Amino acid sequence: MTSILWELLRPKRTVFVSYHHGNDRNYYDEFERIFADAYEAIEDNSVDRLIDSADADYVIRKIRENYITGTSCTIVLCGSETPWRKFVDWEIKATLDKQHGLIGVNLPTNPLTPNRTYTVPDRLYDNSQRGYALWIQWSQLLARPDFLTQQIELANKQPARLMNNSRDLRRRNG
């Protein structure tokens, strides 16, 4: 099947996008603008305002039921403060509970640390180290929008045995 025909016949994927609303909203908006024709992007619309509860297990269940179910992959936009957001951690946990694909996207606002690494949410880091989650650069998405399609398909093929969802929940924002 030719790639053009495949693109026409491929169903429009629904992806969940997790990010720090206070700092990285403009990247979500750009993601939505670039990929609107190829994907239906679901965001949480700031879970802490929509799900009025301090019970982490209840909130994670609601995230899983209301946002993650029906998607095929979660994309975490990682800026400088994303690793310390409890709802990002909870959204990653809910994604792993559903055994969905997981992709971290390093944003330009996420600087290299002195040891030449990026700050990444712990649960995402655990899973990228085990080979379950993928880690890509924002610039790769801008350079080649079809790259995301390939990465989503690859993320969805990762074996569940590579998954690590054992880390304690982040209970508050850092």
N, C-alpha and C positions, 0 to 999 in steps of 0.2 A: 504494500500500500504506500503510495507516495506521501511525503510529509505534509503536503498541502491538503490532501484528502484526509489524512489523520487529524490535522488541526480542525477541519470542518466537522468531522464525526466525533471528536473527543468531547465528552461531556464537560460542561463548565464546572470546575471544581469549586467547592466552598472551603475556604480556609479561615481559621480563627487567627486573629492578629493580637498579640499581647505586647504591651509597651507601657512606659511610664507616661501617663497622661499629662503630667505637669511639664515635662521637659521635651517629649518627643512627638507631640501631636502633629507637628508639621511634617515629620517623616511618615506618619501614618497617612496623612492627607495625600502626600506625594505617592505613596504606595498605592493607595486607592485610585488615584488619577491614572497612574501608569498601567495598572493591571485590571481596571474595571471591566474591560472587554473579555478578559481571559478567566477571571476569578470573581466569585462573590466573596468579598471580604467581610467577615463578621468581627466586630469588636465588642468589648464588654460594656461600653458606655459608662465606665467607671462603676464597677461592681459595688464598691463600698457605699455608693449612694442608692443603688437599685435594690440591693439585698441588705435589708436592715437587720443585721445580726452580728454579734461578736463571736458566735460559735463557728470556729474554723471548719469543722467537719460538715456542718450544715451549709456553709457558704460554698465549700468545694463541691458538695453534691449539687447545689443549684447551678454552679458554673458548668459542671459536667452535663447536667440535664438541659440547661437553657442555652448554652453557648457552644460547647464542644460537640455534643451529639449532633450528627448531621454534617459535620465537617470531616475532611479527610486528613488535615494536617494543621498544626499550630506553628505560626511563624512568630518568633520573639524578636522584636526590634530592640537591640541592645545599645542604649546610650550610656552616658557616664554614671547615671544613678539607678539604672534599671536593676542591677543586682540586689539592691536593698529594698525593693518594693515587695511587700508581702503578697499582694494580689497577683503579681507576676509569678511568684513562686507557686501560689495556689493554682493558677491557671496551667502552669507546667505540670503540676501534680495531677490535675484533672485530665490533662491530655494523656499522660502516661497511664492513668487508670483505665482509659479507653483504648490504650495501645495504638494511638494515632501517631502519624509521623510528626517529627519535631525538628524545626530548623531555627537556628539562631542567626540573626543578621546583624553584623557589626556595623553600627552607625558611625559616621565621621565624628560625632561628639564623644565617642568612647576612646580616650587616649591610651596609648601604650603605657604600661607601668614601667618602673625602672628595670625590671627583669624581662622586658620586651614581650609581655603578654597583655591581654585586654581583660577588663573586669567583666565578668560573666555571672549571671545568676547561678548559684551553687548547683541546683538541681539540673540545670542545662549543662553546666560544666561536667558533672558526673556522667551524664549520658553522652556527651560528645567524646569524652575520654574512653568510654566503653565501645564507641562506634555506633551507638543507636541514633544520637542526634547529629545533625549536620551543622557546620559552621561556615558561613559565607560572608562576604563583604558587600556592603551597600553598593559600592562602585561596580561590582559584578552585575548587579541587577540593572543598574542604569545603562551599562555598556551593552548588555544582551538580555532583553526581557524574556526570551525563550529559555534562558538559563534557569529561571525559577521553575518552569514546567518540568525540566529535567530533574531538578533538585527535589521537587515535591514527589515525583514518581519514585525517585531513589529513596527518599525518607520513608515512604509508605511500604517499601520492600524490606526495611530493616527487620531482622528477626527479634521477636519480643524477648528472647533469652538474653539479649544485650542490654536490655532496659535496667535501669537502677532507679527505683523510686523509694529508697529506704531512708533518705535523709529526713531529719525532723523538720516539721513545718516552720517557716518563718512566722513568728507570732506578731511582729510589729515591724513597721518601716524603720529602716536604719538611717 
